[in-house]
């Protein structure tokens, strides 16, 4: 795989699991009574917190795996399964099991920028797993880590733009349009999750490498 293909694949995967489109209706519902200034501050804080959380796992991911004595192949398989669950949620349009739970959705918090926007909507288990997967790849860390951080930064920036223009996006696309986009993302993520499981089986020598 060429460097350009690797970068594009990583960017697409990160973009899908962060899901900037999916946060639009949630943001509108949570900030319906907020003045414009408070909305801007909420968006900025949510994006910054999510970036810090994901970068922690990007740069500490390999150390975490080594400390827990987890082989990269095992993590690839587990991560692929979790990504597959995320993709099914997107395809079926069900509430994100890897993002929020019923109890969490019922809780009220004063600062929605941290919960539930930053965690777990933007920096949820799906996004954390994805960055850990790529960070644990047998690739040059001087290449993979900046690419991951850049992909996260770009995806979160786009999520911020989506939230800033959420009312306009919902008017233009409608709930149906947002739903269609999420399902298309789900199809792409399904294929990526299967690829991760396959790569994990190769790393564990369960499958023979193709000649």
GROMACS elastic network, one bead per residue, 0.5 to 0.9 nm:
[ bonds ]
;  ai    aj funct       b0    kb
    1     4     6  0.82388   500
    1     5     6  0.61465   500
    1     6     6  0.64854   500
    2     5     6  0.51779   500
    2     6     6  0.62543   500
    2     7     6  0.87141   500
    3     6     6  0.50541   500
    3     7     6  0.61955   500
    3     8     6  0.86305   500
    4     7     6  0.51574   500
    4     8     6  0.61709   500
    4     9     6  0.85618   500
    5     8     6  0.51317   500
    5     9     6  0.60186   500
    5    10     6  0.85469   500
    6     9     6  0.51413   500
    6    10     6  0.61459   500
    6    11     6  0.85239   500
    7    10     6  0.52419   500
    7    11     6  0.60807   500
    7    12     6  0.85925   500
    7   144     6  0.85883   500
    7   147     6  0.66889   500
    7   148     6  0.85353   500
    7   151     6  0.83922   500
    8    11     6  0.50826   500
    8    12     6  0.60720   500
    8    13     6  0.85657   500
    9    12     6  0.52307   500
    9    13     6  0.61648   500
    9    14     6  0.86251   500
    9   192     6  0.87740   500
   10    13     6  0.51843   500
   10    14     6  0.61136   500
   10    15     6  0.84435   500
   10   131     6  0.88971   500
   10   134     6  0.77880   500
   10   147     6  0.78459   500
   10   148     6  0.70686   500
   10   151     6  0.71627   500
   11    14     6  0.52549   500
   11    15     6  0.59717   500
   11    16     6  0.85652   500
   11   147     6  0.82000   500
   11   148     6  0.76759   500
   11   150     6  0.84753   500
   11   151     6  0.50560   500
   11   152     6  0.77932   500
   11   154     6  0.84511   500
   11   155     6  0.78713   500
   12    15     6  0.50809   500
   12    16     6  0.61307   500
   12    17     6  0.87489   500
   12   151     6  0.84511   500
   12   188     6  0.87023   500
   12   189     6  0.87473   500
   13    16     6  0.52566   500
   13    17     6  0.63467   500
   13    18     6  0.86311   500
   13   127     6  0.89042   500
   13   130     6  0.75504   500
   13   188     6  0.83856   500
   13   189     6  0.68050   500
   13   192     6  0.75313   500
   14    17     6  0.53851   500
   14    18     6  0.60838   500
   14    19     6  0.83115   500
   14   127     6  0.67188   500
   14   130     6  0.69750   500
   14   131     6  0.75139   500
   14   148     6  0.81740   500
   14   151     6  0.65602   500
   14   152     6  0.64454   500
   14   155     6  0.70006   500
   15    18     6  0.53501   500
   15    19     6  0.59291   500
   15    20     6  0.73066   500
   15   127     6  0.89989   500
   15   151     6  0.75795   500
   15   152     6  0.75943   500
   15   154     6  0.83200   500
   15   155     6  0.52143   500
   15   156     6  0.82261   500
   15   158     6  0.88463   500
   16    20     6  0.78255   500
   16    87     6  0.89881   500
   16   127     6  0.87508   500
   16   155     6  0.87118   500
   16   182     6  0.84580   500
   16   185     6  0.60278   500
   16   186     6  0.78022   500
   16   188     6  0.84304   500
   16   189     6  0.70312   500
   17    20     6  0.87014   500
   17    83     6  0.80596   500
   17    86     6  0.75866   500
   17    87     6  0.86109   500
   17   122     6  0.83100   500
   17   123     6  0.89092   500
   17   124     6  0.84461   500
   17   126     6  0.59854   500
   17   127     6  0.52726   500
   17   130     6  0.77208   500
   17   185     6  0.88790   500
   17   189     6  0.81112   500
   18    21     6  0.89119   500
   18    22     6  0.85425   500
   18    23     6  0.88577   500
   18   121     6  0.75329   500
   18   122     6  0.52259   500
   18   123     6  0.68691   500
   18   124     6  0.77905   500
   18   126     6  0.79107   500
   18   127     6  0.59141   500
   18   152     6  0.83519   500
   18   155     6  0.69941   500
   18   156     6  0.74727   500
   18   159     6  0.80243   500
   19    22     6  0.53402   500
   19    23     6  0.68586   500
   19   121     6  0.85246   500
   19   122     6  0.74486   500
   19   155     6  0.82408   500
   19   159     6  0.75525   500
   19   182     6  0.79101   500
   19   185     6  0.85347   500
   20    23     6  0.56287   500
   20    24     6  0.71464   500
   20   122     6  0.79702   500
   20   155     6  0.72481   500
   20   156     6  0.74365   500
   20   158     6  0.65415   500
   20   160     6  0.78276   500
   20   161     6  0.86468   500
   20   162     6  0.64038   500
   20   163     6  0.80654   500
   21    24     6  0.56081   500
   21    25     6  0.83241   500
   21   159     6  0.72743   500
   21   162     6  0.67949   500
   21   163     6  0.86710   500
   21   166     6  0.89535   500
   21   178     6  0.65695   500
   21   179     6  0.88822   500
   21   181     6  0.77940   500
   21   182     6  0.72294   500
   22    25     6  0.68561   500
   22    26     6  0.75228   500
   22    90     6  0.89902   500
   22   121     6  0.87969   500
   22   178     6  0.74062   500
   22   179     6  0.83409   500
   22   182     6  0.70192   500
   23    26     6  0.51984   500
   23    27     6  0.59076   500
   23    28     6  0.85727   500
   23   117     6  0.78955   500
   23   121     6  0.70352   500
   23   122     6  0.79552   500
   23   159     6  0.76068   500
   23   162     6  0.80820   500
   23   163     6  0.73265   500
   23   166     6  0.88796   500
   24    27     6  0.52100   500
   24    28     6  0.62542   500
   24    29     6  0.87195   500
   24   159     6  0.84645   500
   24   162     6  0.65005   500
   24   163     6  0.57389   500
   24   165     6  0.86929   500
   24   166     6  0.54138   500
   24   167     6  0.81543   500
   24   169     6  0.80561   500
   24   170     6  0.76001   500
   24   178     6  0.87157   500
   25    28     6  0.51157   500
   25    29     6  0.61856   500
   25    30     6  0.86683   500
   25   163     6  0.89745   500
   25   166     6  0.75554   500
   25   167     6  0.87497   500
   25   170     6  0.76286   500
   25   175     6  0.82552   500
   26    29     6  0.51903   500
   26    30     6  0.61771   500
   26    31     6  0.85774   500
   26   117     6  0.84092   500
   27    30     6  0.52074   500
   27    31     6  0.59690   500
   27    32     6  0.81608   500
   27   117     6  0.76605   500
   27   163     6  0.65272   500
   27   166     6  0.76133   500
   28    31     6  0.54002   500
   28    32     6  0.56275   500
   28   163     6  0.79724   500
   28   166     6  0.67823   500
   28   167     6  0.71188   500
   29    32     6  0.55866   500
   29    33     6  0.89356   500
   30    33     6  0.80677   500
   30    34     6  0.85504   500
   30   112     6  0.76583   500
   31    34     6  0.50822   500
   31    35     6  0.84145   500
   31    38     6  0.87866   500
   31    39     6  0.68221   500
   31    42     6  0.89411   500
   31   112     6  0.87520   500
   32    35     6  0.86072   500
   34    37     6  0.80540   500
   34    38     6  0.60122   500
   34    39     6  0.60588   500
   35    38     6  0.54689   500
   35    39     6  0.63378   500
   35    40     6  0.89127   500
   36    39     6  0.51105   500
   36    40     6  0.63696   500
   36    41     6  0.88222   500
   37    40     6  0.52173   500
   37    41     6  0.63528   500
   37    42     6  0.86403   500
   38    41     6  0.50800   500
   38    42     6  0.60274   500
   38    43     6  0.85934   500
   39    42     6  0.50600   500
   39    43     6  0.61936   500
   39    44     6  0.86433   500
   39   163     6  0.88573   500
   39   164     6  0.79308   500
   40    43     6  0.52038   500
   40    44     6  0.61982   500
   40    45     6  0.86428   500
   40   164     6  0.72361   500
   41    44     6  0.51490   500
   41    45     6  0.60965   500
   41    46     6  0.84949   500
   41   113     6  0.84575   500
   42    45     6  0.52899   500
   42    46     6  0.60462   500
   42    47     6  0.85983   500
   42   111     6  0.81580   500
   42   112     6  0.74012   500
   42   113     6  0.50201   500
   42   114     6  0.85670   500
   42   117     6  0.88031   500
   43    46     6  0.52155   500
   43    47     6  0.61770   500
   43    48     6  0.86261   500
   43   113     6  0.67337   500
   43   117     6  0.84845   500
   43   159     6  0.89125   500
   43   160     6  0.60406   500
   43   161     6  0.89301   500
   43   163     6  0.69728   500
   43   164     6  0.74530   500
   44    47     6  0.53743   500
   44    48     6  0.62194   500
   44    49     6  0.86676   500
   44   113     6  0.82890   500
   44   160     6  0.73160   500
   45    48     6  0.51977   500
   45    49     6  0.60714   500
   45    50     6  0.84885   500
   45   113     6  0.59516   500
   45   114     6  0.73813   500
   45   118     6  0.80348   500
   46    49     6  0.53376   500
   46    50     6  0.61006   500
   46    51     6  0.85574   500
   46   112     6  0.82170   500
   46   114     6  0.56918   500
   46   115     6  0.84766   500
   46   116     6  0.89490   500
   46   117     6  0.59444   500
   46   119     6  0.82231   500
   46   122     6  0.80847   500
   46   160     6  0.85259   500
   47    50     6  0.52091   500
   47    51     6  0.60994   500
   47    52     6  0.87051   500
   47   113     6  0.83145   500
   47   117     6  0.84481   500
   47   118     6  0.64186   500
   47   122     6  0.78117   500
   47   153     6  0.88006   500
   47   156     6  0.59696   500
   47   157     6  0.73257   500
   47   159     6  0.78639   500
   47   160     6  0.66408   500
   48    51     6  0.51076   500
   48    52     6  0.62656   500
   48    53     6  0.87226   500
   48   118     6  0.81686   500
   48   156     6  0.85514   500
   49    52     6  0.51961   500
   49    53     6  0.62570   500
   49    54     6  0.87114   500
   49   113     6  0.84104   500
   49   114     6  0.69161   500
   49   118     6  0.60419   500
   49   119     6  0.82201   500
   49   123     6  0.85683   500
   50    53     6  0.51775   500
   50    54     6  0.61675   500
   50    55     6  0.84900   500
   50   114     6  0.81972   500
   50   117     6  0.85116   500
   50   119     6  0.67537   500
   50   120     6  0.87164   500
   50   121     6  0.89604   500
   50   122     6  0.61110   500
   50   123     6  0.51533   500
   50   124     6  0.88070   500
   50   156     6  0.78619   500
   51    54     6  0.52903   500
   51    55     6  0.59608   500
   51    56     6  0.85030   500
   51   118     6  0.85963   500
   51   122     6  0.88325   500
   51   123     6  0.77299   500
   51   149     6  0.84105   500
   51   152     6  0.69149   500
   51   153     6  0.66952   500
   51   156     6  0.72606   500
   52    55     6  0.51912   500
   52    56     6  0.61692   500
   52    57     6  0.89211   500
   53    56     6  0.52492   500
   53    57     6  0.67848   500
   53    58     6  0.88869   500
   53   118     6  0.88669   500
   53   119     6  0.87021   500
   53   123     6  0.68561   500
   53   128     6  0.83936   500
   54    57     6  0.52651   500
   54    58     6  0.61930   500
   54    59     6  0.88261   500
   54   123     6  0.63755   500
   54   127     6  0.75984   500
   54   128     6  0.61541   500
   54   131     6  0.72798   500
   54   149     6  0.81910   500
   54   152     6  0.75332   500
   55    59     6  0.61169   500
   55    60     6  0.81701   500
   55   131     6  0.85357   500
   55   148     6  0.84256   500
   55   149     6  0.63357   500
   55   152     6  0.80880   500
   56    59     6  0.55544   500
   56    60     6  0.57494   500
   56    61     6  0.76562   500
   57    60     6  0.50529   500
   57    62     6  0.85477   500
   57    64     6  0.84263   500
   57   128     6  0.67099   500
   57   129     6  0.87470   500
   57   131     6  0.68990   500
   57   132     6  0.62193   500
   57   135     6  0.83343   500
   58    61     6  0.53808   500
   58    62     6  0.82121   500
   58   128     6  0.83376   500
   58   131     6  0.57487   500
   58   132     6  0.60726   500
   58   134     6  0.83183   500
   58   135     6  0.58616   500
   58   136     6  0.89930   500
   58   145     6  0.65931   500
   58   148     6  0.70947   500
   58   149     6  0.72119   500
   59    62     6  0.74779   500
   59    63     6  0.83518   500
   59   132     6  0.88976   500
   59   135     6  0.75268   500
   59   145     6  0.68818   500
   59   149     6  0.89101   500
   60    63     6  0.53310   500
   60    64     6  0.61922   500
   60    65     6  0.88235   500
   60   132     6  0.86590   500
   60   135     6  0.86708   500
   61    64     6  0.51724   500
   61    65     6  0.63628   500
   61    66     6  0.87239   500
   61   131     6  0.80353   500
   61   132     6  0.53166   500
   61   133     6  0.83532   500
   61   135     6  0.61576   500
   61   136     6  0.68055   500
   62    65     6  0.51412   500
   62    66     6  0.61533   500
   62    67     6  0.85287   500
   62    72     6  0.88344   500
   62   132     6  0.76048   500
   62   135     6  0.65851   500
   62   136     6  0.55520   500
   63    66     6  0.51121   500
   63    67     6  0.60026   500
   63    68     6  0.85915   500
   64    67     6  0.51164   500
   64    68     6  0.62420   500
   64    69     6  0.84999   500
   64    70     6  0.85995   500
   65    68     6  0.52383   500
   65    69     6  0.59762   500
   65    70     6  0.51358   500
   65    71     6  0.71951   500
   65    72     6  0.75527   500
   65    75     6  0.83999   500
   65   132     6  0.88506   500
   65   136     6  0.80182   500
   66    70     6  0.62255   500
   66    71     6  0.77988   500
   67    70     6  0.78409   500
   70    73     6  0.83547   500
   70    74     6  0.67510   500
   70    75     6  0.68888   500
   71    74     6  0.53837   500
   71    75     6  0.65410   500
   71    76     6  0.87724   500
   71   203     6  0.87737   500
   71   204     6  0.81632   500
   72    75     6  0.50804   500
   72    76     6  0.60741   500
   72    77     6  0.87472   500
   72   133     6  0.78594   500
   72   136     6  0.60816   500
   72   137     6  0.72652   500
   72   138     6  0.88616   500
   72   200     6  0.73024   500
   72   203     6  0.74386   500
   72   204     6  0.84163   500
   73    76     6  0.50303   500
   73    77     6  0.64192   500
   73    78     6  0.87490   500
   73   197     6  0.84378   500
   73   199     6  0.72517   500
   73   201     6  0.64550   500
   73   202     6  0.75087   500
   73   204     6  0.53915   500
   73   205     6  0.89058   500
   74    77     6  0.52871   500
   74    78     6  0.62656   500
   74    79     6  0.84596   500
   74   197     6  0.89099   500
   74   200     6  0.61853   500
   74   201     6  0.80033   500
   74   203     6  0.83544   500
   74   204     6  0.73292   500
   75    78     6  0.50283   500
   75    79     6  0.57360   500
   75    80     6  0.82069   500
   75   129     6  0.87804   500
   75   132     6  0.85646   500
   75   133     6  0.69251   500
   75   136     6  0.85365   500
   75   200     6  0.73701   500
   76    79     6  0.50841   500
   76    80     6  0.58793   500
   76    81     6  0.85695   500
   76   133     6  0.60111   500
   76   134     6  0.88800   500
   76   136     6  0.86065   500
   76   137     6  0.89239   500
   76   196     6  0.55666   500
   76   197     6  0.59843   500
   76   198     6  0.84967   500
   76   199     6  0.70047   500
   76   201     6  0.83222   500
   76   203     6  0.87662   500
   77    80     6  0.50435   500
   77    81     6  0.62781   500
   77    82     6  0.87386   500
   77   193     6  0.86624   500
   77   194     6  0.88063   500
   77   196     6  0.62910   500
   77   198     6  0.75849   500
   77   199     6  0.78389   500
   77   200     6  0.51409   500
   77   201     6  0.71829   500
   78    81     6  0.52118   500
   78    82     6  0.63656   500
   78    83     6  0.86699   500
   78   129     6  0.89092   500
   78   196     6  0.88875   500
   78   197     6  0.76346   500
   78   200     6  0.87010   500
   79    82     6  0.50648   500
   79    83     6  0.60423   500
   79    84     6  0.84697   500
   79   126     6  0.82437   500
   79   129     6  0.58076   500
   79   130     6  0.69151   500
   79   132     6  0.85640   500
   79   133     6  0.67484   500
   79   193     6  0.76962   500
   79   196     6  0.73940   500
   79   197     6  0.78500   500
   80    83     6  0.50199   500
   80    84     6  0.60776   500
   80    85     6  0.87076   500
   80   129     6  0.87993   500
   80   130     6  0.85498   500
   80   133     6  0.87180   500
   80   190     6  0.89344   500
   80   192     6  0.77548   500
   80   194     6  0.62936   500
   80   195     6  0.75858   500
   80   196     6  0.50230   500
   80   197     6  0.52019   500
   80   198     6  0.87608   500
   80   200     6  0.85642   500
   81    85     6  0.64077   500
   81    86     6  0.88030   500
   81   193     6  0.66263   500
   81   194     6  0.79119   500
   81   196     6  0.84929   500
   81   197     6  0.72407   500
   82    85     6  0.50791   500
   82    86     6  0.63916   500
   82    87     6  0.87152   500
   82    98     6  0.79644   500
   82   125     6  0.85193   500
   82   126     6  0.67793   500
   82   129     6  0.78448   500
   82   193     6  0.79821   500
   83    87     6  0.61993   500
   83    88     6  0.86883   500
   83   126     6  0.62465   500
   83   127     6  0.88520   500
   83   129     6  0.79789   500
   83   130     6  0.76311   500
   83   189     6  0.70289   500
   83   190     6  0.73561   500
   83   192     6  0.80848   500
   83   193     6  0.54145   500
   83   194     6  0.87852   500
   83   196     6  0.89668   500
   84    88     6  0.62374   500
   84    89     6  0.86900   500
   84   186     6  0.87191   500
   84   189     6  0.70627   500
   84   190     6  0.54379   500
   84   191     6  0.84246   500
   84   192     6  0.83291   500
   84   193     6  0.53351   500
   84   194     6  0.74115   500
   85    88     6  0.50920   500
   85    89     6  0.63147   500
   85    90     6  0.87477   500
   85    97     6  0.81693   500
   85    98     6  0.78303   500
   85   126     6  0.89989   500
   85   190     6  0.85528   500
   86    89     6  0.51211   500
   86    90     6  0.63798   500
   86    91     6  0.87201   500
   86    96     6  0.70514   500
   86    97     6  0.76167   500
   86    98     6  0.65623   500
   86    99     6  0.88859   500
   86   126     6  0.68195   500
   86   186     6  0.76414   500
   86   189     6  0.79940   500
   86   190     6  0.84414   500
   87    90     6  0.50462   500
   87    91     6  0.60911   500
   87    92     6  0.85743   500
   87   183     6  0.82684   500
   87   185     6  0.76416   500
   87   187     6  0.68210   500
   87   188     6  0.80883   500
   87   189     6  0.55068   500
   87   190     6  0.54275   500
   87   193     6  0.83122   500
   88    92     6  0.59482   500
   88    93     6  0.80742   500
   88    94     6  0.82335   500
   88   183     6  0.88884   500
   88   186     6  0.66281   500
   88   187     6  0.84959   500
   88   189     6  0.89761   500
   88   190     6  0.75881   500
   89    92     6  0.53769   500
   89    93     6  0.56261   500
   89    94     6  0.50610   500
   89    95     6  0.66957   500
   89    96     6  0.58556   500
   89    97     6  0.74433   500
   89    98     6  0.87809   500
   89   183     6  0.88811   500
   89   186     6  0.77132   500
   90    93     6  0.51099   500
   90    94     6  0.68736   500
   90    95     6  0.85227   500
   90    96     6  0.77952   500
   90   179     6  0.84184   500
   90   182     6  0.56153   500
   90   183     6  0.54100   500
   90   184     6  0.83641   500
   90   185     6  0.72500   500
   90   187     6  0.83812   500
   91    94     6  0.80327   500
   91   179     6  0.88617   500
   91   180     6  0.89151   500
   91   182     6  0.70265   500
   91   184     6  0.75556   500
   91   185     6  0.80199   500
   91   186     6  0.51194   500
   91   187     6  0.69423   500
   92   183     6  0.74518   500
   92   186     6  0.87766   500
   93    96     6  0.84206   500
   93   179     6  0.71455   500
   93   182     6  0.78752   500
   93   183     6  0.74718   500
   94    97     6  0.81961   500
   95    98     6  0.88857   500
   95    99     6  0.83339   500
   95   100     6  0.78218   500
   95   101     6  0.86544   500
   96    99     6  0.51435   500
   96   100     6  0.61250   500
   96   101     6  0.79916   500
   96   121     6  0.89044   500
   97   100     6  0.57948   500
   97   101     6  0.62699   500
   97   102     6  0.89218   500
   98   101     6  0.79988   500
   98   120     6  0.82562   500
   98   124     6  0.67624   500
   98   125     6  0.58274   500
   98   126     6  0.61125   500
   99   116     6  0.88944   500
   99   119     6  0.80567   500
   99   120     6  0.50938   500
   99   121     6  0.56550   500
   99   122     6  0.83749   500
   99   123     6  0.84396   500
   99   124     6  0.52475   500
   99   125     6  0.65813   500
   99   126     6  0.74190   500
  100   103     6  0.82456   500
  100   104     6  0.61673   500
  100   105     6  0.65468   500
  100   116     6  0.79679   500
  100   119     6  0.89483   500
  100   120     6  0.63874   500
  100   121     6  0.73753   500
  100   124     6  0.82853   500
  101   104     6  0.52048   500
  101   105     6  0.62222   500
  101   106     6  0.87460   500
  102   105     6  0.51826   500
  102   106     6  0.64152   500
  102   107     6  0.89778   500
  103   106     6  0.52529   500
  103   107     6  0.65651   500
  104   107     6  0.52602   500
  104   108     6  0.84266   500
  104   116     6  0.81931   500
  105   108     6  0.79829   500
  105   116     6  0.80999   500
  108   111     6  0.89722   500
  108   112     6  0.84443   500
  109   112     6  0.60692   500
  109   115     6  0.70986   500
  109   116     6  0.85079   500
  110   113     6  0.89237   500
  110   115     6  0.89316   500
  111   114     6  0.61710   500
  111   115     6  0.67594   500
  111   116     6  0.87268   500
  112   116     6  0.56899   500
  112   117     6  0.61168   500
  112   118     6  0.82107   500
  113   116     6  0.67496   500
  113   117     6  0.51848   500
  113   118     6  0.59397   500
  113   119     6  0.84452   500
  114   117     6  0.57752   500
  114   119     6  0.59382   500
  114   120     6  0.85236   500
  115   118     6  0.60088   500
  115   119     6  0.53241   500
  115   120     6  0.68648   500
  115   121     6  0.81082   500
  116   119     6  0.52657   500
  116   120     6  0.56110   500
  116   121     6  0.58924   500
  116   122     6  0.84807   500
  117   120     6  0.64757   500
  117   122     6  0.61936   500
  117   123     6  0.84233   500
  118   121     6  0.58074   500
  118   122     6  0.50366   500
  118   123     6  0.58523   500
  118   124     6  0.81352   500
  119   122     6  0.60105   500
  119   123     6  0.51751   500
  119   124     6  0.58207   500
  120   123     6  0.52928   500
  120   125     6  0.72597   500
  121   124     6  0.56507   500
  122   127     6  0.75283   500
  122   156     6  0.76804   500
  122   159     6  0.83054   500
  123   126     6  0.78155   500
  123   127     6  0.57140   500
  123   128     6  0.64566   500
  124   127     6  0.54246   500
  124   128     6  0.61758   500
  124   129     6  0.85375   500
  125   129     6  0.58544   500
  125   130     6  0.84325   500
  126   129     6  0.52118   500
  126   130     6  0.62107   500
  126   131     6  0.88449   500
  127   130     6  0.51012   500
  127   131     6  0.63380   500
  127   132     6  0.85910   500
  128   131     6  0.54092   500
  128   132     6  0.61715   500
  128   133     6  0.85820   500
  129   132     6  0.50975   500
  129   133     6  0.60505   500
  129   134     6  0.87717   500
  130   133     6  0.50575   500
  130   134     6  0.64247   500
  130   135     6  0.85532   500
  131   134     6  0.52911   500
  131   135     6  0.59560   500
  131   136     6  0.85539   500
  131   148     6  0.68691   500
  131   149     6  0.88989   500
  131   152     6  0.86886   500
  132   136     6  0.60768   500
  132   137     6  0.87786   500
  133   136     6  0.53421   500
  133   137     6  0.66554   500
  133   196     6  0.84438   500
  134   137     6  0.52727   500
  134   138     6  0.88515   500
  134   139     6  0.87963   500
  134   144     6  0.74479   500
  134   145     6  0.85001   500
  134   148     6  0.77092   500
  135   138     6  0.84924   500
  135   139     6  0.83398   500
  135   141     6  0.77180   500
  135   144     6  0.67674   500
  135   145     6  0.65343   500
  135   148     6  0.77814   500
  136   139     6  0.81287   500
  137   140     6  0.86488   500
  137   141     6  0.88921   500
  137   144     6  0.84003   500
  138   141     6  0.85341   500
  139   142     6  0.86383   500
  139   143     6  0.75018   500
  139   144     6  0.65351   500
  140   143     6  0.53365   500
  140   144     6  0.61562   500
  140   145     6  0.83994   500
  141   144     6  0.50621   500
  141   145     6  0.54568   500
  141   146     6  0.80610   500
  142   145     6  0.61222   500
  142   146     6  0.67451   500
  142   147     6  0.88382   500
  143   146     6  0.59815   500
  143   147     6  0.63313   500
  143   148     6  0.88003   500
  144   147     6  0.51513   500
  144   148     6  0.60747   500
  144   149     6  0.86407   500
  145   148     6  0.50968   500
  145   149     6  0.61583   500
  145   150     6  0.84889   500
  146   149     6  0.50283   500
  146   150     6  0.59016   500
  146   151     6  0.83969   500
  147   150     6  0.50515   500
  147   151     6  0.59927   500
  147   152     6  0.85251   500
  148   151     6  0.50638   500
  148   152     6  0.61157   500
  148   153     6  0.85128   500
  149   152     6  0.51361   500
  149   153     6  0.60814   500
  149   154     6  0.86065   500
  150   153     6  0.50072   500
  150   154     6  0.60856   500
  150   155     6  0.85021   500
  151   154     6  0.51726   500
  151   155     6  0.60361   500
  151   156     6  0.84534   500
  152   155     6  0.51553   500
  152   156     6  0.59825   500
  152   157     6  0.83745   500
  153   156     6  0.52389   500
  153   157     6  0.59930   500
  153   158     6  0.86074   500
  154   157     6  0.50008   500
  154   158     6  0.61994   500
  154   159     6  0.85639   500
  155   158     6  0.51062   500
  155   159     6  0.61532   500
  155   160     6  0.86356   500
  156   160     6  0.61224   500
  156   161     6  0.85777   500
  157   160     6  0.50030   500
  157   161     6  0.62968   500
  157   162     6  0.86454   500
  158   162     6  0.60917   500
  158   163     6  0.85764   500
  159   163     6  0.61956   500
  159   164     6  0.85428   500
  160   163     6  0.51152   500
  160   164     6  0.60766   500
  160   165     6  0.86248   500
  161   165     6  0.61761   500
  161   166     6  0.81078   500
  162   165     6  0.52495   500
  162   166     6  0.54075   500
  162   169     6  0.74171   500
  163   167     6  0.81931   500
  163   169     6  0.89884   500
  164   167     6  0.81044   500
  165   168     6  0.54107   500
  165   169     6  0.61494   500
  165   170     6  0.86821   500
  166   169     6  0.50891   500
  166   170     6  0.60892   500
  166   171     6  0.85317   500
  167   170     6  0.52879   500
  167   171     6  0.62373   500
  167   172     6  0.87268   500
  168   171     6  0.50787   500
  168   172     6  0.61307   500
  168   173     6  0.85290   500
  169   172     6  0.51514   500
  169   173     6  0.58514   500
  169   174     6  0.74112   500
  169   178     6  0.86135   500
  170   173     6  0.53972   500
  170   175     6  0.64864   500
  170   177     6  0.83464   500
  170   178     6  0.76176   500
  171   174     6  0.53577   500
  171   175     6  0.84867   500
  172   177     6  0.83714   500
  173   176     6  0.69926   500
  173   178     6  0.62074   500
  174   177     6  0.53023   500
  174   178     6  0.64912   500
  174   179     6  0.86334   500
  175   178     6  0.52650   500
  175   179     6  0.60913   500
  175   180     6  0.87006   500
  176   180     6  0.61902   500
  176   181     6  0.87465   500
  177   180     6  0.51398   500
  177   181     6  0.63496   500
  177   182     6  0.87066   500
  178   181     6  0.52275   500
  178   182     6  0.62729   500
  178   183     6  0.87674   500
  179   182     6  0.51567   500
  179   183     6  0.63149   500
  179   184     6  0.88039   500
  180   183     6  0.51735   500
  180   184     6  0.63491   500
  180   185     6  0.87479   500
  181   184     6  0.51671   500
  181   185     6  0.63133   500
  181   186     6  0.86382   500
  182   185     6  0.50713   500
  182   186     6  0.61669   500
  182   187     6  0.88889   500
  183   187     6  0.64275   500
  183   188     6  0.88894   500
  184   187     6  0.52739   500
  184   188     6  0.66619   500
  184   189     6  0.88016   500
  185   188     6  0.52459   500
  185   189     6  0.61494   500
  185   190     6  0.86111   500
  186   189     6  0.50549   500
  186   190     6  0.60815   500
  186   191     6  0.88558   500
  187   190     6  0.51733   500
  187   191     6  0.67201   500
  187   192     6  0.89551   500
  188   191     6  0.54384   500
  188   192     6  0.64765   500
  188   193     6  0.88308   500
  189   193     6  0.60619   500
  189   194     6  0.86662   500
  190   193     6  0.51979   500
  190   194     6  0.64142   500
  190   195     6  0.87374   500
  191   194     6  0.52804   500
  191   195     6  0.63140   500
  191   196     6  0.88249   500
  192   195     6  0.50241   500
  192   196     6  0.63218   500
  192   197     6  0.88804   500
  193   196     6  0.50873   500
  193   197     6  0.64754   500
  193   198     6  0.87407   500
  194   197     6  0.51678   500
  194   198     6  0.62488   500
  194   199     6  0.86506   500
  195   198     6  0.50341   500
  195   199     6  0.61072   500
  195   200     6  0.85330   500
  196   199     6  0.50536   500
  196   200     6  0.60862   500
  196   201     6  0.86709   500
  197   200     6  0.50163   500
  197   201     6  0.62846   500
  197   202     6  0.87013   500
  198   201     6  0.51987   500
  198   202     6  0.63600   500
  198   203     6  0.87560   500
  198   207     6  0.83118   500
  199   202     6  0.50398   500
  199   203     6  0.61934   500
  199   204     6  0.87156   500
  200   203     6  0.50329   500
  200   204     6  0.62554   500
  200   205     6  0.85745   500
  200   206     6  0.86552   500
  201   204     6  0.51731   500
  201   205     6  0.61598   500
  201   206     6  0.51458   500
  201   207     6  0.57522   500
  201   208     6  0.88073   500
  202   206     6  0.60200   500
  202   207     6  0.51816   500
  202   208     6  0.66060   500
  202   209     6  0.62996   500
  203   206     6  0.76927   500
  203   207     6  0.83772   500
  204   207     6  0.77892   500
  205   208     6  0.64200   500
  205   209     6  0.79962   500
  207   210     6  0.89240   500
  208   211     6  0.86829   500
